[in-house]
Amino acid sequence: MPGTSPPSKGKRRSVNLTIREDIMNSAKSLDLNVSRAAEAGIVEAIRQARAAAWKRENRAAIEAHNARVESGGMLLTPDWAAEE
């Protein structure tokens, strides 16, 4: 997805964040790159928010598909699901 590249890619910009002191102390004691860790967390939050938005936007189509499958079955039976 555009905008969700791995934390090591792309132009960087300085921002101010407020993070709990105990979390920062733990991160520093483990020699973690806090900026990269924060970036990774934000990327994951973006991925989850986009997935949730997609589900909301496509809810009617998903429900219609599920109703059709429930009433008429699958159009194709995968090889792994075929009865022998």
GUVORO-816025 format. One record per residue (C-alpha): x, y, z; residue number from 1; residue in one letter. Coordinates in steps of 0.1 Angstrom, whole numbers. Example, Ala and Ser with C-alpha at 12.3 -4.5 7.8 and 13.67 -1.06 7.14 Angstrom:
BEGIN
      X      Y      Z  num  residu
    123    -45     78    1       A
    137    -11     71    2       S
//
This chain:
BEGIN
      X      Y      Z  num  residu
      0      0      0    1       M
     12     35     -7    2       P
     23     53     24    3       G
     31     22     44    4       T
     66     15     33    5       S
     90     -1     57    6       P
    104     23     84    7       P
    138     24     67    8       S
    125     39     35    9       K
    117     74     25   10       G
    125    110     35   11       K
    126    117     72   12       R
    113    147     92   13       R
    116    157    128   14       S
     85    155    150   15       V
     78    159    187   16       N
     63    129    205   17       L
     52    124    241   18       T
     61     89    253   19       I
     58     75    288   20       R
     90     78    307   21       E
     91     41    317   22       D
     88     31    281   23       I
    116     54    271   24       M
    138     40    299   25       N
    131      4    288   26       S
    138     12    252   27       A
    171     30    260   28       K
    182      2    283   29       S
    177    -22    253   30       L
    195      1    229   31       D
    164      4    207   32       L
    162     30    180   33       N
    131     47    194   34       V
    124     66    162   35       S
    124     34    141   36       R
    102     17    167   37       A
     78     46    167   38       A
     77     46    129   39       E
     70      8    128   40       A
     42     13    152   41       G
     27     41    132   42       I
     30     21    100   43       V
     11     -8    116   44       E
    -16     16    129   45       A
    -20     29     94   46       I
    -23     -6     80   47       R
    -50    -15    106   48       Q
    -69     17    100   49       A
    -69     12     62   50       R
    -81    -24     66   51       A
   -109    -13     89   52       A
   -119     14     65   53       A
   -119    -11     36   54       W
   -141    -35     55   55       K
   -166     -6     64   56       R
   -166      6     28   57       E
   -172    -29     14   58       N
   -195    -42     41   59       R
   -226    -44     18   60       A
   -207    -64     -9   61       A
   -192    -88     17   62       I
   -226    -94     33   63       E
   -242   -100     -2   64       A
   -214   -124    -11   65       H
   -217   -143     22   66       N
   -255   -145     18   67       A
   -252   -159    -18   68       R
   -226   -185     -7   69       V
   -249   -195     23   70       E
   -279   -199      0   71       S
   -263   -214    -31   72       G
   -230   -227    -20   73       G
   -196   -219    -35   74       M
   -193   -215    -72   75       L
   -161   -235    -73   76       L
   -149   -262    -49   77       T
   -112   -260    -43   78       P
    -93   -293    -48   79       D
    -84   -294    -12   80       W
   -121   -293     -2   81       A
   -134   -319    -26   82       A
   -148   -350    -11   83       E
   -132   -383    -22   84       E
//
